[in-house]
Amino acid sequence: MKYNFDNTIDRRNTYSRKWDPEILEEMFGRNDLLPFWVADMDFRVAKPIEDAIVNRANHPIYGYSKRPESYYDAIVEWINKRFDYKIKKEWIMYTPGVVPAINYIIQAFTDEKDSIMIQEPVYYPFRRSIENNNRNVVNSPLEFDGEKYNINFKDIEEKIQSENVKIFILCSPHNPIGRVWTKTELEKLGNICLENNVLIVSDEIHNDLVYKGYIHTMLASINKDFEMNSITCTAPSKTFNLAGMEASNIIIPNSRFREKFQEILDLNNIGFQNPLSIAAVESAYKEGEDWLEQLLKYLQGNIEFIEEYLNKNLPKAKLIKPQATYLAWIDLRKYESDGEILENKIINKGKIALNGGTWFGKDGEGFMRLNFACSRSMLEKGLKRLSKAINE
């Protein structure tokens, strides 16, 4: 089936967090903004997923549900096919989202005041989850060489030892910078954590959204030692635009880790999944690949469009070209290095909702994150507003 990603769908009055006027007012101080912030897509889901949801919804009872064996089979087969990694059904644990899972992992594997490492600029709920659980954030900033970001392994090792780090939260592929970590980089990181008895929590929620020329390696697939010293967080939410279905697959090969994690899930009464979500997830992994491949080609076109537009209209801006994700990390420091002033211009002059770089840590100041998972016509409108805000 041929999908039309150029179609702009009106999401107003659908309870969309990205588009809701009250949420925009709360987050940005005004409700008349064109939104490119929340990381979900403005695309219609794959037809088989839509059909699966509608078919299940046609049954008029929505009681407590269990995940069938076919649900787990679909996940196992998808990961094997896409990443050449054979997992077992019993390794898969359900949570309603990756962020909740990270909070449960923190609660299961650390005590208050323990140290947890992240790499800023990074997805801001990482820091929030650590701080909300009264743990200590240890930041090993990524190093920007003017073209791409790199890992400072020396800094990681020194801080792990000096701060007695218990967990390393890896973002792979990385949000917001769009890096796909190489196997060599992952091996270095994995060995540092092994040698220092640090558990790796690998958030791989964007692992299917990788562009031509890059290969995502699941950290746990590299060797048995990494597999037994890691917890991998995956979900169909980014891949298939199913964030509202609240389903994540937390992969834990280590049986001792699974037991500890299950204790926290039981404590929080986590386990039931709504029947529409079950139908959507199984259909996505079984029948969504064609849609995904077409989506990736369209998103690649959007990246090229952003790059061309910026070169022509904001020549001092720099797109950190994403190797994965549908999130553009744009360096605007040559126009305005003060993050607060920059964000205010974009909101009040451009009337566009982007994620300010400082949301992702102080190292993001002067950058903005733009979600380009939308029709090209909408993307063009957003870029015009961005250009207006900066150039006026």
matplotlib code that plots the C-alpha trace (Angstrom):
import matplotlib.pyplot as plt

x = [0.0, 1.2, 1.1, 0.6, 2.8, 2.1, -1.4, -1.8, -4.2, -5.9, -5.2, -7.0, -9.8, -8.4, -6.8, -3.4, -0.8, 1.3, -1.6, -3.8, -4.2, -4.2, -1.0, 0.7, -0.4, 1.0, 4.3, 5.0, 2.9, 0.6, -1.8, -1.5, 1.7, 2.4, 3.8, 7.0, 7.9, 6.3, 8.0, 5.1, 4.2, 1.5, 1.1, -1.7, -0.7, -0.3, -3.6, -3.2, -2.7, -5.8, -7.8, -6.6, -7.7, -11.0, -11.7, -11.0, -13.0, -16.0, -16.3, -18.3, -16.5, -13.2, -12.4, -9.1, -6.9, -3.9, -1.2, -1.3, 1.7, 1.4, 2.1, 5.5, 6.2, 5.7, 8.3, 10.8, 10.6, 10.8, 14.0, 15.6, 14.8, 15.7, 18.7, 19.9, 19.4, 17.6, 15.8, 13.5, 9.9, 10.5, 12.9, 10.2, 8.5, 5.6, 5.5, 3.2, 6.2, 10.0, 10.1, 8.0, 10.3, 13.4, 11.8, 11.1, 14.6, 16.0, 13.8, 14.8, 18.5, 19.6, 19.1, 18.5, 21.6, 23.1, 24.7, 23.4, 25.2, 23.7, 25.2, 23.8, 22.4, 20.0, 16.3, 15.3, 13.1, 16.4, 17.6, 14.0, 13.6, 16.9, 16.2, 12.5, 13.8, 16.3, 19.3, 22.4, 22.8, 26.3, 26.7, 29.4, 28.7, 28.9, 31.6, 30.6, 33.4, 31.4, 29.9, 28.8, 28.8, 31.3, 31.6, 34.3, 35.2, 38.0, 35.5, 33.0, 35.5, 36.9, 33.4, 32.1, 34.9, 35.0, 31.2, 30.6, 28.0, 25.5, 23.6, 24.6, 21.5, 22.4, 20.3, 20.8, 20.1, 20.5, 17.8, 18.1, 21.4, 20.4, 23.6, 23.7, 26.5, 28.9, 29.6, 33.1, 31.8, 29.3, 32.0, 34.2, 31.3, 30.1, 33.5, 34.0, 30.6, 31.5, 34.9, 33.3, 30.1, 27.8, 24.4, 23.6, 20.1, 19.9, 17.0, 16.6, 13.1, 14.3, 16.1, 13.9, 14.2, 17.7, 18.6, 20.4, 24.1, 23.8, 23.3, 21.8, 23.5, 21.5, 24.1, 22.9, 23.5, 27.2, 28.2, 26.9, 28.6, 26.8, 23.6, 23.7, 24.7, 22.1, 18.4, 17.1, 14.1, 12.2, 8.7, 6.6, 5.6, 8.1, 8.4, 4.7, 3.3, 1.6, 2.7, -0.9, -1.2, 1.2, 3.1, 6.9, 8.9, 11.6, 14.1, 15.9, 18.0, 19.4, 16.9, 18.1, 17.5, 14.0, 13.1, 14.1, 12.3, 9.2, 9.1, 8.9, 6.2, 4.2, 4.6, 3.2, 0.5, 1.9, 1.0, -2.4, -2.5, -5.6, -7.0, -6.7, -3.0, -2.4, -4.1, -2.1, 1.3, 0.9, -0.3, 2.5, 5.3, 3.6, 2.3, 3.9, 7.2, 6.1, 4.7, 7.9, 10.1, 8.1, 8.1, 11.9, 12.2, 9.9, 11.7, 15.0, 13.4, 12.4, 16.0, 17.2, 14.5, 15.5, 19.1, 18.4, 16.0, 18.5, 21.3, 19.3, 17.4, 19.4, 22.9, 24.6, 22.4, 23.7, 21.6, 23.3, 22.2, 20.4, 21.6, 18.4, 15.1, 12.8, 14.2, 16.4, 19.0, 19.7, 22.6, 21.5, 24.3, 25.7, 22.4, 21.7, 23.8, 21.5, 19.0, 16.3, 16.4, 16.5, 13.5, 11.5, 12.1, 11.0, 7.8, 6.7, 8.0, 7.8, 4.8, 6.3, 6.6, 10.1, 12.0, 14.6, 18.1, 18.4, 15.5, 18.2, 20.8, 23.0, 25.1, 22.1, 22.1, 21.7, 20.3, 16.7, 15.0, 12.5, 10.2, 10.1, 7.6, 5.0, 4.0, 6.5, 4.0, 3.7, 7.4, 7.9, 5.4, 7.4, 10.7, 9.4, 8.2, 11.6, 13.4, 11.1, 11.8, 15.5, 15.9, 13.6]
y = [0.0, 3.5, 6.0, 9.7, 11.5, 14.8, 14.8, 17.3, 16.0, 18.4, 17.2, 19.9, 18.7, 15.2, 15.6, 15.9, 17.1, 18.6, 20.7, 21.4, 25.2, 24.9, 22.9, 25.3, 28.2, 26.3, 25.4, 28.5, 31.3, 31.5, 29.2, 30.4, 28.5, 26.1, 23.0, 21.1, 20.1, 16.9, 13.8, 12.2, 12.3, 14.2, 11.2, 8.7, 5.3, 2.3, 0.9, -2.6, -0.9, 1.3, -1.8, -3.8, -1.1, -0.6, -4.3, -4.7, -1.6, -3.1, -5.6, -3.6, -4.8, -3.4, -5.3, -6.5, -8.1, -10.3, -10.3, -13.4, -15.4, -14.0, -10.5, -11.6, -13.6, -10.4, -8.5, -11.3, -11.7, -8.0, -7.6, -10.6, -9.4, -5.7, -6.1, -9.7, -10.2, -13.2, -12.5, -14.8, -14.1, -14.3, -11.4, -9.0, -7.0, -4.6, -1.0, 1.8, 3.8, 4.0, 7.0, 5.1, 2.1, 4.2, 5.4, 1.8, 0.8, 3.6, 2.5, -1.2, -0.9, 2.1, 3.8, 7.4, 9.6, 7.0, 8.4, 7.9, 9.1, 10.7, 12.5, 16.0, 17.4, 14.6, 13.8, 15.8, 13.2, 11.4, 14.1, 14.7, 11.0, 10.8, 14.0, 13.1, 9.8, 11.7, 10.3, 12.2, 13.3, 12.8, 14.4, 13.4, 16.0, 14.9, 16.8, 18.8, 19.1, 21.5, 18.7, 16.0, 14.9, 12.4, 10.5, 11.5, 8.1, 9.4, 11.7, 8.9, 6.5, 9.2, 10.3, 6.8, 6.1, 9.4, 9.6, 5.9, 5.7, 2.8, 3.2, 4.6, 5.8, 5.5, 7.2, 5.1, 6.5, 9.8, 12.3, 15.3, 15.1, 12.2, 10.2, 6.5, 5.1, 2.8, -0.7, 0.4, 3.2, 0.9, -1.6, 1.0, 2.2, -1.3, -2.4, 0.7, -0.1, -3.8, -3.0, -0.6, -2.7, -0.1, -1.2, 0.1, 1.2, 1.6, 3.6, 2.4, 3.8, 5.4, 2.3, 1.7, 5.3, 5.1, 6.6, 5.1, 4.7, 4.0, 0.8, 0.7, -1.9, -3.0, -2.8, -6.1, -7.9, -7.3, -10.0, -12.1, -9.9, -6.8, -8.7, -9.7, -6.2, -4.2, -3.4, -2.4, -0.1, -0.3, 0.6, 0.8, 4.4, 6.4, 3.8, 3.5, 6.7, 4.9, 6.9, 7.2, 3.5, 3.5, 0.3, -0.4, -3.5, -3.7, -6.4, -7.9, -11.1, -11.3, -13.3, -11.7, -8.2, -9.4, -10.5, -7.1, -5.2, -7.3, -6.5, -2.8, -3.4, -5.3, -2.6, -0.1, -2.5, -2.4, -5.1, -4.7, -3.3, -2.0, -4.2, -1.6, -1.2, -5.0, -5.1, -2.1, -3.3, -6.8, -5.5, -2.9, -5.5, -8.0, -5.7, -2.2, -2.7, -1.4, 1.8, 2.3, 1.9, 4.5, 6.8, 6.7, 7.8, 10.7, 11.8, 11.7, 14.1, 16.3, 16.4, 17.5, 20.1, 21.6, 21.7, 23.4, 25.9, 26.8, 27.2, 29.7, 31.6, 31.2, 30.6, 31.0, 28.3, 24.7, 21.6, 18.8, 16.3, 13.5, 9.9, 8.7, 10.0, 12.6, 15.4, 18.2, 19.7, 23.2, 25.3, 29.0, 30.4, 32.6, 34.4, 34.4, 32.6, 33.4, 30.6, 32.5, 35.3, 32.9, 30.9, 34.1, 35.3, 32.0, 31.9, 35.5, 36.6, 33.3, 31.9, 28.4, 25.9, 24.2, 22.6, 25.0, 23.6, 24.2, 21.8, 19.1, 20.6, 23.7, 22.3, 22.8, 26.6, 28.3, 25.2, 24.3, 20.9, 20.7, 17.7, 17.2, 14.2, 16.2, 17.0, 19.0, 21.8, 22.1, 21.9, 24.7, 26.9, 26.2, 27.0, 30.3, 31.2, 30.3, 32.4, 35.3, 35.1, 35.0, 37.6, 40.3]
z = [0.0, -0.9, 2.0, 1.6, 4.1, 2.4, 3.8, 6.7, 9.3, 11.7, 15.2, 17.1, 19.4, 19.6, 23.1, 21.5, 24.0, 21.2, 19.8, 22.8, 23.3, 27.1, 27.1, 24.7, 27.0, 30.0, 28.4, 26.2, 27.6, 24.5, 22.6, 19.0, 18.2, 15.4, 17.4, 16.6, 20.1, 21.5, 19.9, 18.2, 14.5, 12.6, 10.3, 10.1, 11.4, 9.2, 7.8, 9.4, 12.8, 12.4, 11.3, 14.3, 16.7, 15.0, 14.8, 18.6, 19.4, 17.6, 20.4, 22.9, 26.1, 27.2, 30.3, 31.8, 29.2, 28.9, 26.3, 24.1, 23.1, 19.6, 21.1, 22.4, 19.3, 17.2, 19.3, 19.3, 15.5, 14.9, 17.0, 15.3, 11.8, 12.3, 14.6, 14.2, 18.0, 19.3, 22.5, 24.6, 25.4, 29.1, 28.9, 27.8, 30.5, 30.0, 31.2, 30.1, 28.8, 28.8, 31.2, 33.8, 33.2, 33.9, 37.2, 38.2, 37.3, 39.4, 42.3, 41.9, 41.5, 43.5, 46.9, 47.7, 47.2, 44.8, 41.6, 38.1, 35.0, 31.9, 28.8, 28.2, 26.1, 26.5, 26.7, 29.8, 31.6, 32.4, 34.7, 36.1, 36.9, 38.7, 40.7, 41.5, 43.0, 45.2, 43.4, 42.3, 38.7, 37.3, 33.9, 31.4, 28.6, 25.0, 23.1, 20.0, 17.4, 15.2, 13.0, 15.4, 19.0, 20.5, 23.8, 26.2, 27.5, 29.8, 31.5, 31.9, 33.5, 35.9, 37.0, 37.4, 39.8, 41.7, 42.1, 42.7, 39.8, 40.0, 36.7, 33.3, 31.3, 27.6, 24.9, 21.7, 19.2, 21.0, 21.5, 20.7, 18.8, 16.5, 16.8, 16.1, 18.3, 16.5, 17.7, 18.7, 20.8, 22.5, 23.2, 24.9, 27.0, 27.8, 29.0, 31.2, 32.9, 33.3, 34.8, 37.3, 38.1, 36.6, 35.2, 31.8, 31.0, 27.3, 26.0, 22.4, 21.8, 18.5, 17.3, 14.2, 13.0, 11.5, 8.1, 5.2, 5.8, 9.5, 11.5, 15.0, 17.2, 20.3, 23.1, 24.7, 21.4, 21.3, 23.8, 26.7, 29.3, 28.0, 27.8, 31.4, 32.6, 30.8, 30.6, 27.1, 26.8, 23.5, 22.4, 19.3, 20.2, 18.2, 15.4, 14.6, 16.2, 19.0, 22.0, 23.3, 23.4, 26.4, 25.7, 26.1, 25.9, 28.6, 27.7, 30.7, 30.0, 33.5, 35.6, 38.8, 37.4, 36.1, 39.6, 41.2, 38.4, 38.8, 42.6, 41.8, 39.1, 41.6, 44.2, 41.7, 40.4, 36.9, 34.5, 32.9, 29.3, 27.6, 24.8, 22.1, 22.9, 22.7, 19.3, 18.1, 19.2, 17.8, 14.5, 14.3, 14.7, 12.4, 9.6, 10.0, 8.2, 4.8, 6.3, 8.3, 5.2, 3.4, 6.4, 6.6, 3.0, 3.6, 6.8, 4.9, 2.4, 5.3, 6.6, 3.2, 3.0, 6.4, 5.4, 2.1, 3.7, 6.4, 4.0, 2.0, 4.7, 7.9, 6.6, 10.0, 11.5, 11.5, 11.3, 13.2, 10.6, 12.3, 11.7, 13.4, 15.0, 13.5, 15.6, 14.2, 16.5, 15.2, 16.3, 16.3, 18.5, 15.7, 15.8, 19.5, 22.2, 25.1, 25.3, 27.1, 24.5, 21.6, 22.9, 23.6, 20.0, 18.5, 20.7, 20.5, 17.1, 15.2, 17.0, 16.8, 19.6, 19.6, 22.5, 23.7, 23.9, 27.6, 28.2, 27.5, 29.8, 29.9, 27.1, 24.8, 25.2, 21.8, 20.1, 19.4, 18.8, 15.9, 15.4, 11.6, 11.6, 9.7, 6.2, 4.1, 3.7, 7.5, 7.9, 5.5, 7.4, 10.6, 9.0, 7.6, 11.1, 12.5, 9.9, 10.6, 14.3, 13.9, 11.1, 12.3]

ax = plt.figure().add_subplot(projection="3d")
ax.plot(x, y, z, "-o")
ax.set_aspect("equal")
plt.show()
